[in-house]
Amino acid sequence: MATITWIKGGRLIDPKSKQDEIADLFIRDGKIATKPDSTELADATIIDATGLVVAPGLVDLHVHFRVPGQTHKETILSGTSAAAAGGYTSVVCMPNTSPNADNPGTIKQIQAAIRREALVNVFPTGCITKATEGESLSPTGSLSKEGIVAISEGGRCVQNNSLMRRAVQYAHMFNIPVIDHCEDYSLTEGGVMNEGFISTKLGLRGMPREAEEIIVSRNIILSSHSGAHIHLQHISSKNAIDIIRRAKARGINITAEATPHHLALNDSELETFDPNFKMRPPLRTEEDRLAILDAMEDGTIDCIATGHAPHTDYEKDVELDNAPFGIIGLETALSITLEQFYHSKRLSLLGTLALMTYRPSDVLNLGKGALEIGKNADVMIFDPNEEWTPRNKEFHSKSSNSPWIGRTLKGRVKKTLVNGKLVFDNGEIVGEPLPY
């Protein structure tokens, strides 16, 4: 007999189909379904969503789960717990692990960890170059056979343009997208924050926008000649956005993402010298921040990705110069995005959720982020108006390096279902690893 879940009375929003109405959602054996007959409904598990929003589970193209090799920072279990708590049902994990995911054996190891521990859908990527050292190419063809969805250097960037040219040509042969962190190291060496008035005032070495803009331009040129799909990570510069906008107008096969922290914060936050505001690329100026918001609205930037980068307290709790770059973001991303777009009235709720559901999914053709009949029931239920305050010891991630600790946020996930099964329920992880 079929297993039926009946999500009743919620505001059902599916950005891909443009649905936004008070309606019920039905799940049959883990799949989105049409309304069952009365006999089946009599035995259904009922979830009352009155006063809440029912939407596709969120999709994140950029997380670091630190497996293998850095499980003191995060594991597949803790990372996917954080994802579920944030309403994410599908994530793409970066390959800069220890050892790096630059060979089929390491990909198999990651896949095995996913099978054992993952509470949400996890899609692995492989390295562009061996050990992310930027000197020789990884075997993209062999990696693709193990199920990677893209190649990337994680938080690093190939500096050798000839090598990167061959990498994107090779990836294009296998129809594998290239995901790139855009940074010219010769301009950022020793930097800790955006180069500008604030860095000069604080006496801190800056990282100029040109470091991002040069590599964005490089990648656009390579894509224009090869036809390869290059996805540009965590765009932070107003000028880089202008370059991307012009390239898209020419039909070049590029996509781009921005993070919640670059949407909401600027470089003035570094005046506290708090290492939880140290990230790469750095927080830029208010002008850059507003340009990112505009680019999200007009489609120049395709989607939001968290860049979830866990570090331990003892690693972050040092002088700013010595602290590692990066913050966690899975559990706060929805609230920050709602604040910047929905509550500020820049976008409708449907338009805001599009940035975190089907649009990121479409970038890598993951087939997620929509409530389509017959597809796996990956669902988020949330209250867009509930206020809450992140606390240091309350994150489901192993790490708590977040700039939002102690700040009041608006919008909170109540339940997350993956393949029709409840995995997160009002603050608690209740699910088990997915049956792969």
Secondary structure, DSSP 8 states (H G I E B T S, - for coil): ---EEEEEEEEEEETTTTEEEEEEEEEETTEEE----HHHHHT-EEEE-TTSEEEE-EEEEEE---TTT-TTT--HHHHHHHHHHTTEEEEEE-S--SS-S-SHHHHHHHHHHHHHH-SSEEEE-EESBGGG-SSSB--HHHHHHTT-S-EE-TT-----HHHHHHHHHHHHHTT--EEE----HHHHTT--EESSHHHHHHT--EE-THHHHHHHHHHHHHHHHH---EEE-S---HHHHHHHHHHHHTT-SEEEEE-HHHHH--GGGGGG--GGG--SS----HHHHHHHHHHHHHTSS-EE---B----HHHHSS-GGGS-S----TTTHHHHHIIIIITTTSS-HHHHHHTTTHHHHHHTT---SS--TTSB--EEEEEEEEEE---TT--SSS----TTTT--EEEEEEEEEETTEEEEETTEE-------
